[in-house]
Amino acid sequence: MAVTLSASNLPPGAVFEPNTGNFDWKPLLSGAYVVVFKATNSLGIASTKETSIQVSTGRPRIVAATNGANYSRELVCSPGALAILFGEDFTEEESVHASQLPLPTQLGGLRVKINDVYAPLLHVSPTQVNFQCPDIQTGERLSISVVTETGTSTALDTAMLYSTPGIFTLDGSGGGQGAILLADRPRIAMVRTADVPSQPALPGDYISIYAQGLGPTQNGPAPGHPAGADPLSYLEAPIRVMIGGVNAEVTFAGLVPGFVGLCQVNARIPTSVQTGDRVPLVLMVTEPGGEVRSSNMVTIAIEPGR
């Protein structure tokens, strides 16, 4: 049967030729557009299809800045912490990871400028940039922008905090099973899983919690450089670990040698702690003024002692 073509919701300046089905448009403004195409046969039976068109200037745009571990928009940058920018048109490459240390300040044709300093980069994609915050005094305003060959984004303004505690999680969501290892063996302290080296911890076991943004360090490396092993980089602020609502003894809190911005907190699970597959665990940083900042709550598996 003969078919008649039509189009509706055309953006300004667009032309649709129903005889050929040709749609022609040279966009003048960026934005999101939805064009509706319709085909109708001689019996009046019709079929429609919506086509979404996203027009971009090619200039990078920052939508949000978040904590590198728990995606908090309030606790973004502290000295040496890891953070993430979300947005669009960051790079044309699908995904690029830093392959060298110290970390580069340009990756995939992109740089992150914070005030007058270019930040070390860990990963870039068209919509995400993982970077390390500079070593700038607490309280100073930060102007963060993305610089590419196509232009510079509008700056995002925030402030440098003393600490931005965030615990890494197994699925990268910022919640659920934490990145927590049993201290005496390379196993995650979670329920036994066939494809993951894992087993629940026991009351009295020592664990290693992996986090970031726990504040300034002694003997800390320069931005973009990995932490050293001799001497170790210890955290300056007191760190508390709460497991199932009970204070745990902290035996070490500092940077992980060989890594950039990664913190490790070693603690002993209290013998009086509750047991279960998802026992809550939180890190707390006591800042110089007495303010206590808490991390995201994650979980750990603890089974009764034998």
C-alpha positions as CSV (number, residue, x, y, z in Angstrom):
1,M,0.0,0.0,0.0
2,A,1.1,3.6,-0.6
3,V,2.7,5.2,2.4
4,T,2.7,8.9,3.3
5,L,5.6,10.2,5.4
6,S,5.4,13.2,7.7
7,A,7.4,14.8,10.6
8,S,6.4,16.9,13.5
9,N,8.2,18.8,16.3
10,L,10.9,19.9,13.9
11,P,13.6,22.1,15.5
12,P,14.0,25.7,14.1
13,G,15.6,25.6,10.6
14,A,15.0,21.9,10.0
15,V,13.4,20.7,6.7
16,F,11.7,17.4,6.1
17,E,10.9,16.2,2.5
18,P,7.9,13.8,2.7
19,N,8.4,12.5,-0.8
20,T,12.0,11.3,-0.2
21,G,12.0,11.0,3.7
22,N,15.0,13.2,3.8
23,F,15.5,15.2,7.0
24,D,17.9,18.1,6.7
25,W,19.1,20.4,9.5
26,K,22.1,22.5,10.5
27,P,21.8,23.2,14.2
28,L,22.6,26.7,15.4
29,L,22.0,26.1,19.2
30,S,23.0,23.4,21.6
31,G,20.3,21.4,23.4
32,A,18.1,18.3,23.3
33,Y,15.5,17.9,20.6
34,V,12.9,15.2,19.9
35,V,11.6,14.9,16.3
36,V,8.6,12.7,15.6
37,F,8.4,10.8,12.3
38,K,5.2,9.2,11.1
39,A,4.3,6.8,8.3
40,T,0.6,6.3,7.3
41,N,-0.7,3.8,4.7
42,S,-3.7,4.2,2.4
43,L,-6.0,2.5,5.1
44,G,-5.0,5.2,7.6
45,I,-2.9,2.8,9.7
46,A,0.1,4.7,11.1
47,S,3.3,4.1,12.9
48,T,5.4,6.8,14.6
49,K,8.9,7.0,15.9
50,E,10.5,9.5,18.2
51,T,14.2,10.4,17.5
52,S,16.2,12.2,20.1
53,I,18.9,14.5,19.0
54,Q,21.5,16.0,21.4
55,V,23.4,19.0,20.0
56,S,26.6,19.9,21.8
57,T,29.0,22.8,21.3
58,G,31.9,20.4,21.9
59,R,32.9,22.6,24.8
60,P,33.3,20.6,28.1
61,R,30.6,21.1,30.7
62,I,30.9,20.1,34.4
63,V,27.6,18.9,36.0
64,A,28.9,17.9,39.4
65,A,32.0,17.3,41.5
66,T,31.9,14.4,44.0
67,N,33.9,12.5,46.5
68,G,36.0,9.8,44.9
69,A,34.8,7.0,47.1
70,N,31.2,7.7,48.1
71,Y,30.0,10.3,45.6
72,S,29.2,12.9,48.2
73,R,28.7,16.4,46.7
74,E,29.4,18.0,50.1
75,L,32.7,16.3,50.9
76,V,34.6,16.7,47.6
77,C,38.2,18.0,48.0
78,S,40.7,17.8,50.9
79,P,44.5,17.9,50.5
80,G,45.5,14.9,48.4
81,A,42.0,13.4,48.3
82,L,40.6,11.7,45.2
83,A,37.6,13.3,43.5
84,I,35.4,12.9,40.4
85,L,33.9,15.3,37.9
86,F,30.8,14.3,36.0
87,G,29.7,16.2,32.9
88,E,29.8,16.0,29.1
89,D,32.1,16.5,26.2
90,F,35.2,15.9,28.3
91,T,37.0,13.8,25.7
92,E,36.3,12.0,22.4
93,E,38.0,8.9,23.6
94,E,35.9,6.2,25.2
95,S,38.0,5.7,28.3
96,V,41.6,6.4,29.2
97,H,43.4,5.3,32.4
98,A,46.7,6.7,33.7
99,S,49.4,4.2,33.0
100,Q,52.4,5.8,34.8
101,L,53.5,7.3,38.1
102,P,53.7,10.1,39.0
103,L,50.2,10.7,37.5
104,P,50.0,12.9,34.4
105,T,48.2,16.3,34.4
106,Q,47.0,15.7,30.9
107,L,45.1,12.6,29.8
108,G,43.0,12.0,26.7
109,G,43.6,15.6,25.6
110,L,42.1,16.9,28.8
111,R,43.4,18.8,31.8
112,V,41.7,19.8,35.1
113,K,42.6,23.2,36.3
114,I,42.1,24.1,40.0
115,N,42.8,27.7,40.6
116,D,46.2,28.1,38.9
117,V,47.3,24.4,39.2
118,Y,46.7,21.4,36.9
119,A,45.5,18.4,38.9
120,P,46.9,14.8,38.5
121,L,44.5,12.6,36.6
122,L,43.7,9.0,37.1
123,H,40.9,8.4,34.5
124,V,39.0,10.3,31.9
125,S,36.0,9.4,29.7
126,P,33.4,11.6,27.8
127,T,31.4,12.0,31.0
128,Q,33.7,11.4,33.9
129,V,37.1,12.6,35.2
130,N,38.9,11.1,38.2
131,F,41.5,13.4,39.7
132,Q,43.6,14.1,42.8
133,C,42.9,17.3,44.7
134,P,45.8,19.7,45.2
135,D,47.6,20.3,48.5
136,I,45.9,23.7,49.3
137,Q,45.2,25.2,52.7
138,T,41.9,24.3,54.3
139,G,39.2,26.9,53.8
140,E,40.6,28.3,50.5
141,R,38.1,28.6,47.6
142,L,38.6,26.3,44.7
143,S,37.7,27.1,41.1
144,I,37.7,23.8,39.1
145,S,37.5,23.8,35.3
146,V,38.1,21.3,32.5
147,V,40.4,22.4,29.7
148,T,40.3,20.6,26.3
149,E,41.2,21.5,22.7
150,T,37.6,22.5,22.1
151,G,37.5,25.0,25.0
152,T,37.3,25.5,28.7
153,S,34.3,24.6,30.9
154,T,32.6,27.1,33.1
155,A,34.3,26.8,36.5
156,L,32.7,24.9,39.4
157,D,33.3,26.6,42.7
158,T,33.8,24.7,46.0
159,A,36.0,24.9,49.1
160,M,39.0,23.0,50.3
161,L,38.1,21.0,53.4
162,Y,40.3,19.5,56.0
163,S,39.0,16.0,55.4
164,T,36.5,14.3,53.0
165,P,36.4,10.7,54.4
166,G,35.1,8.1,52.0
167,I,35.4,4.3,52.2
168,F,35.7,2.4,48.9
169,T,33.2,-0.3,48.3
170,L,33.4,-3.6,46.4
171,D,30.9,-2.6,43.7
172,G,32.0,1.0,43.5
173,S,28.6,2.4,44.6
174,G,29.7,3.9,47.9
175,G,27.4,1.6,49.8
176,G,27.3,-2.1,50.8
177,Q,30.3,-4.3,51.2
178,G,33.4,-2.2,52.0
179,A,36.8,-2.6,50.6
180,I,38.0,-4.3,53.8
181,L,40.6,-7.1,53.9
182,L,41.5,-9.5,56.6
183,A,44.9,-8.3,57.8
184,D,46.7,-11.6,57.8
185,R,45.5,-13.0,54.5
186,P,44.4,-11.4,51.2
187,R,40.7,-12.1,51.6
188,I,37.8,-9.6,51.7
189,A,35.8,-9.7,54.9
190,M,32.5,-10.7,53.4
191,V,30.4,-13.7,53.0
192,R,32.1,-16.6,51.2
193,T,31.7,-16.1,47.5
194,A,33.0,-18.6,44.9
195,D,34.6,-16.1,42.5
196,V,35.9,-13.7,45.1
197,P,38.7,-14.5,47.7
198,S,36.6,-13.9,50.8
199,Q,35.5,-15.0,54.2
200,P,33.8,-13.4,57.2
201,A,36.0,-11.9,59.9
202,L,35.9,-13.1,63.5
203,P,35.6,-11.0,66.6
204,G,39.2,-10.0,67.6
205,D,40.5,-10.2,64.0
206,Y,42.6,-7.4,62.5
207,I,41.3,-5.8,59.3
208,S,42.5,-3.2,56.8
209,I,40.0,-0.6,55.6
210,Y,40.7,1.2,52.3
211,A,39.5,4.8,52.1
212,Q,40.5,8.3,50.9
213,G,40.2,11.9,52.0
214,L,41.2,11.3,55.7
215,G,43.0,14.5,56.0
216,P,46.7,15.7,55.8
217,T,49.6,13.3,56.3
218,Q,53.0,13.4,57.8
219,N,55.8,12.7,55.2
220,G,53.1,12.9,52.5
221,P,54.2,12.8,48.8
222,A,53.8,15.5,46.3
223,P,50.5,15.6,44.4
224,G,50.4,12.8,41.8
225,H,53.2,10.9,43.4
226,P,52.8,7.5,45.1
227,A,53.2,7.2,48.9
228,G,56.5,5.8,50.1
229,A,57.2,2.9,52.5
230,D,60.2,4.4,54.3
231,P,59.2,6.5,56.0
232,L,55.4,5.8,56.0
233,S,53.0,8.6,55.6
234,Y,50.8,8.7,58.7
235,L,47.5,10.6,59.0
236,E,47.7,13.7,61.2
237,A,44.1,13.6,62.6
238,P,42.9,11.0,65.0
239,I,40.8,8.3,63.2
240,R,38.0,6.3,64.8
241,V,36.5,3.1,63.5
242,M,33.0,2.2,64.5
243,I,31.9,-1.4,63.8
244,G,28.4,-2.3,64.7
245,G,28.2,0.8,66.8
246,V,31.3,-0.3,68.9
247,N,34.6,1.5,68.9
248,A,37.4,-0.5,67.4
249,E,41.1,-0.3,68.3
250,V,43.0,1.5,65.5
251,T,46.6,0.2,65.0
252,F,47.6,2.2,61.8
253,A,46.2,5.0,59.8
254,G,48.1,6.3,56.8
255,L,48.7,6.2,53.0
256,V,49.3,3.0,51.2
257,P,52.8,2.7,49.8
258,G,52.9,2.7,46.0
259,F,49.5,4.3,45.5
260,V,48.3,7.8,45.0
261,G,45.8,9.2,47.5
262,L,44.8,5.8,48.9
263,C,44.5,5.5,52.7
264,Q,44.6,2.4,54.8
265,V,43.2,2.1,58.3
266,N,44.1,-1.0,60.3
267,A,41.8,-1.9,63.2
268,R,40.9,-4.8,65.5
269,I,37.3,-6.0,65.5
270,P,35.9,-5.7,69.1
271,T,35.2,-9.0,70.7
272,S,31.8,-7.7,71.8
273,V,30.7,-6.7,68.3
274,Q,27.5,-8.0,66.8
275,T,27.9,-10.6,64.1
276,G,26.2,-11.0,60.7
277,D,26.6,-10.7,57.0
278,R,26.2,-6.9,56.9
279,V,27.5,-5.3,60.0
280,P,27.8,-1.5,59.6
281,L,31.2,0.1,59.6
282,V,32.1,3.8,59.6
283,L,35.3,5.9,59.8
284,M,35.4,9.2,61.6
285,V,38.0,11.9,61.4
286,T,38.4,14.3,64.3
287,E,39.6,17.6,62.8
288,P,41.8,20.2,64.7
289,G,38.8,22.3,65.7
290,G,37.1,19.3,67.2
291,E,34.6,18.8,64.4
292,V,34.1,15.1,63.6
293,R,33.5,14.1,59.9
294,S,32.1,10.7,59.2
295,S,32.5,8.6,56.1
296,N,29.9,6.7,54.2
297,M,28.5,3.6,56.1
298,V,29.7,0.3,54.5
299,T,29.2,-3.3,55.7
300,I,31.5,-6.1,56.7
301,A,30.7,-9.8,57.4
302,I,31.5,-11.0,60.9
303,E,30.8,-14.6,62.1
304,P,30.8,-15.8,65.7
305,G,34.1,-17.0,67.0
306,R,34.7,-20.7,67.4
